[in-house]
Amino acid sequence: QLYLTESGGGSVQAGESLRLSCVASTYVACLAWFRQAPGKEREGVATITPSGRTTYADFVKGRFTISKDTLRTTLYLQMNSLKPEDTAMYYCAAQSSPTCPAGGFNYWGQGTQVTVSS
C-alpha cells in the first residue's frame, strides 16, 4: 500500500511563495499535484513522469514548478507569485503507470491547505 503525506501549506500574502512537499512511502512511477477550492471541482496542477517530463495547467505556468528527488519518493511544488485564486487544498497524487494517464491517479494524500490573501 502506498501512502502519501503532504506538508508545506500555509497562509501567505499575494505575491509570496510557498513550497509544498509530498513524501511517498515507497517508489511510485507517476506523481502529480491537484487542488480543490471550496465549491469547485478538483483540478490538476502539475504532473511529473518517471523520466522527469513535466506538464502544467495553464493557470500556473511560469509560476509553479514541480520536481522530485532522484529516488522518486519525495515530490515538490514550488509556488511563486501566488494569487488569491490559488487558495485551495492541495493534494499529492500518484499512479503506477509510467505514462501518467490523466484519469489514472489512484493514490491520494490527505491534502495541505494553501491560503493566499490580497
N, C-alpha and C positions, 0 to 999 in steps of 0.2 A: 504494500500500500504506500502510495506517495503522499507526503504531507508537504504543504506549502505554508510558509509563515512570513507575512509581510511586516514591515516596520518602516518608520521614517516619515509618516504623515504628521500633519500639524496645521497650525493656523499662521498664515503669513499675510503680508500686505501685497497688493498688486505690484508686479514688477520684481518681486523677490523670487528666490529659488528654493527648491526642496529636492532631496534625493531619496527615493524610495528603494528599499531592498526587499528581496524575497529569497528566503532560504528553502531549498528543496531537500527533502530527507534522503534522496538518492538521485543518481543521474537521470535526466529526462531529456528527450530529444528536442522538443519544441517548447518555447516559453513565450509568454505574452503578458501584456498589461491590458486590462479592461477597466472601465469606470462606469459608475451609475450615480446619477444625480437624483435627488428626490423628485418623484413624479415622472421620471424619464426612464426609457429603456436603457439597458446596459449596452455600452458601445465599446468597440475595440479601439485601443490607443496605439499600441505598437507591438510588433512581433519580431522575434529573432529565431532564425533557423539554426540547425546544428553547425552549418558552415559559417554562420555569422552574418548571413544576409538579413537585413532589417527592412521592415515596412512600417509606415506611419500613417495614421489618419491625417487627413488634410488639416484638421484644426490644430494639430500640434507640430506639424512640420516646421523645422527651423528653430523650435523652442525646446522640444523634448528629445532626449537621446536614450535609447535602450541599449544595454550592454550586459555581458555576463562574464563570470570568471572562467578560466580555462577548463575547470572541471565540470562546468555546466551545472553547478549546484547552487549558485547564487546569481540572481538576476537583479539588475538595477534599472532605475528610471530617473535620469537627471532631468529635472523640470526647471527651466529658466523662464524668465519673463512671464510669470504666472498671472493669469487674469481671473476675475471673479467667476467667469463662466467655467473655469477649470474646477470649481468646487464640486466635489463628488467623493464617493467611496471608491477607492482604487483597489482592484483585485489582481493578484497574480494568478495566471492560469498556465496549464501545461497539458501536453499530449505526447504520446509515444511515437506518432507518425513523424518522420523526418521532413515530410513535405509540407507540414503545417496547414492542412485544410482549415478554412475559417470556422467551420462548424464542428471541428474535431476536438476541441478542448474539453476534457472530461475530468480534470483535476483543478480544484479551485481553493484559494486561500480564504481566510476569513475577512480580509479587507483591511485597509488603513485609510482613515479619513483625512482628506485634504480640504482645507477651507481657506479661501482667498478673499480678503476684504478689500474694498476700494478705498 
